[in-house]
């Protein structure tokens, strides 16, 4: 199995995410890497205590499995790239990259409370045609994501309010982009430095040469 993301709650509990493969024939589920059979892919969250034992108060026996096929696209398949962040009240923000068949990617953001209950009032935030590379929260519990526009190859940073709506005070309509002559990936992540958003990753030029990048944006989404 493969671990995709990890977050540490204020009380020291450890939240991890991966993907689960659910048997359509009633044969239970396997976490990522299990393979075999007629399987549907779903989100997998688990929680450990600060000492590393399973936290049975989280979800069902320490585990939450969330199948998005009933929530949105029946043909969604997770690419395996997840991001986790926490809000100040302990709520868990999970970002996941999805793909419909072999084509267009989406990113989706979901929220669970600190005990693993899916927050239906937050729902599922979705962006089409964007590859999710990183996700964090700021001091106001706003959610900041970075990714790659699959059409233009531009770097895209989007900020949402704490409740998941686009924060229109950031950039243009909640979004700021960096036009790239080369393909840019922010796979090294996104972090907050005070009110600034800092993104690190790499870019690939036309000759397949790799170079590191680091970018910063101010609180309004302007390049710093």
C-alpha positions in Angstrom: 0.0 0.0 0.0 1.1 3.6 -0.6 0.7 6.6 1.7 -0.3 9.7 -0.2 -0.6 12.4 2.5 -0.3 12.9 6.3 -1.4 15.6 8.8 -1.0 15.9 12.5 -3.9 17.2 14.6 -3.4 19.5 17.6 -3.8 16.6 20.0 -1.1 14.6 18.3 -3.4 12.3 16.3 -2.0 11.3 12.9 -4.4 11.4 9.9 -3.3 9.7 6.7 -4.9 9.3 3.3 -4.6 6.9 0.4 -7.1 5.3 -1.8 -9.3 2.2 -1.2 -10.3 -0.3 -3.8 -13.9 -1.5 -3.1 -15.0 -4.9 -4.5 -18.2 -4.6 -6.5 -18.9 -8.2 -5.7 -19.1 -7.6 -2.0 -15.6 -8.8 -1.2 -14.7 -5.9 1.0 -12.0 -3.3 0.3 -8.3 -3.1 -0.1 -6.1 0.0 0.3 -4.0 1.3 -2.6 -1.9 -1.4 -4.2 -4.2 -4.3 -3.5 -5.4 -4.7 -7.1 -7.3 -7.6 -8.6 -11.0 -8.2 -9.3 -13.8 -5.9 -10.2 -12.9 -2.8 -8.1 -14.2 0.7 -7.6 -11.6 3.3 -6.3 -12.5 5.4 -3.3 -10.9 7.8 -0.8 -9.3 6.2 2.2 -8.7 8.1 5.5 -7.3 6.6 8.6 -6.3 8.0 12.0 -3.7 6.9 14.5 -3.2 8.0 18.1 -0.1 10.0 19.0 1.5 6.7 20.0 0.7 5.1 16.6 -2.2 2.8 17.5 -5.4 2.8 15.5 -7.8 5.5 16.8 -11.1 3.6 17.0 -13.1 6.9 17.6 -12.3 8.1 14.1 -14.8 7.0 11.4 -15.5 3.3 11.7 -12.8 1.6 13.6 -10.3 4.2 12.7 -11.0 4.3 9.0 -13.2 6.3 6.6 -13.8 5.2 3.0 -15.6 7.7 0.8 -16.7 6.6 -2.6 -17.3 9.6 -4.9 -19.1 7.7 -7.6 -22.4 8.5 -5.9 -21.4 12.1 -5.4 -20.4 13.2 -8.8 -19.0 11.3 -11.8 -19.8 7.7 -12.0 -16.5 7.0 -13.9 -14.2 8.9 -11.6 -10.9 7.2 -11.0 -8.4 8.6 -8.5 -4.9 9.2 -9.8 -3.5 8.6 -6.3 -2.3 12.2 -5.6 -3.9 13.5 -2.3 -3.2 16.5 -0.1 -4.2 17.0 3.5 -4.5 20.2 5.6 -6.2 21.1 8.9 -8.4 24.0 9.9 -8.1 25.6 13.3 -11.0 23.6 14.7 -9.5 20.3 13.7 -11.5 19.9 10.5 -9.7 17.9 7.8 -9.4 19.3 4.3 -8.6 16.7 1.7 -7.7 17.4 -1.9 -7.7 14.7 -4.5 -6.7 14.6 -8.1 -9.3 12.7 -10.2 -9.5 11.7 -13.8 -12.5 10.7 -15.9 -11.5 7.6 -17.9 -8.1 8.4 -19.5 -8.9 12.1 -20.1 -9.4 15.4 -18.4 -8.2 15.8 -14.8 -10.1 17.5 -12.0 -9.2 18.5 -8.5 -11.7 17.9 -5.7 -11.7 19.2 -2.2 -13.7 17.6 0.6 -14.0 18.3 4.4 -14.3 15.9 7.3 -14.6 16.8 11.0 -11.8 15.8 13.4 -13.5 12.4 14.0 -13.9 11.6 10.3 -17.5 12.6 9.6 -17.9 13.9 6.0 -19.1 17.5 6.0 -22.1 17.5 3.6 -22.5 21.3 4.2 -19.1 21.9 2.7 -19.9 19.4 -0.1 -17.3 18.8 -2.8 -15.4 21.6 -4.4 -14.4 20.8 -7.9 -12.2 22.4 -10.6 -12.1 21.1 -14.1 -8.9 20.7 -16.2 -6.5 21.4 -13.3 -4.0 19.0 -11.9 -3.7 19.3 -8.1 -0.1 19.7 -6.9 -0.5 21.2 -3.4 -3.0 22.4 -0.8 -2.7 24.2 2.5 -4.7 26.4 4.9 -3.8 29.9 6.1 -4.3 31.7 9.4 -7.9 32.5 8.5 -8.7 28.8 7.7 -8.9 29.7 4.0 -7.9 26.9 1.6 -5.1 27.6 -0.9 -4.4 25.2 -3.7 -1.8 25.1 -6.5 -1.8 23.1 -9.7 -1.2 22.9 -13.4 -3.7 24.1 -16.0 -3.7 21.1 -18.4 -4.7 23.3 -21.4 -2.2 26.2 -21.1 0.4 24.5 -18.8 0.2 27.7 -16.6 0.7 27.5 -12.9 -2.6 28.1 -11.1 -3.1 29.2 -7.5 -6.7 29.3 -6.2 -7.8 30.5 -2.8 -11.1 29.4 -1.2 -12.9 30.7 1.9 -13.0 28.6 5.0 -16.3 27.2 3.8 -15.1 26.3 0.3 -16.3 29.2 -1.9 -13.9 30.9 -4.2 -12.3 33.9 -2.4 -12.8 36.7 -4.9 -10.4 39.0 -2.9 -7.6 36.9 -4.2 -6.3 37.4 -7.7 -9.0 37.4 -10.3 -12.1 35.6 -9.1 -10.1 33.8 -6.5 -7.4 32.7 -9.0 -4.0 33.8 -10.0 -1.9 32.3 -12.8 1.7 32.3 -13.9 2.1 32.0 -17.6 4.8 29.4 -18.3 6.8 28.9 -21.5 7.7 25.5 -20.0 5.6 22.9 -18.2 5.6 23.7 -14.5 4.8 21.4 -11.6 4.5 22.6 -8.0 5.0 19.1 -6.7 7.3 20.2 -3.9 4.2 21.8 -2.3 2.6 25.1 -1.1 3.1 26.8 2.2 2.1 29.9 4.0 4.7 32.4 5.1 2.5 34.8 7.2 0.0 36.1 4.6 2.2 35.2 1.7 1.7 32.0 -0.4 5.0 30.3 -1.3 5.1 27.6 -4.0 8.0 25.4 -4.8 8.5 22.8 -7.5 10.2 22.3 -10.9 9.7 23.0 -14.5 10.6 21.1 -17.7 11.8 22.8 -20.8 11.3 21.7 -24.4 14.6 19.7 -24.2 13.3 17.8 -21.1 15.7 19.7 -18.8 14.5 20.1 -15.2 15.1 23.1 -13.1 13.8 24.1 -9.6 11.4 27.0 -9.1 10.2 29.0 -6.1 7.4 31.6 -6.3 5.6 33.8 -3.8 2.3 35.7 -3.9 1.0 38.3 -1.6 -2.3 38.2 0.3 -4.1 39.6 -2.8 -2.7 37.0 -5.1 -0.2 39.3 -6.8 3.3 37.9 -7.6 5.7 39.0 -4.8 
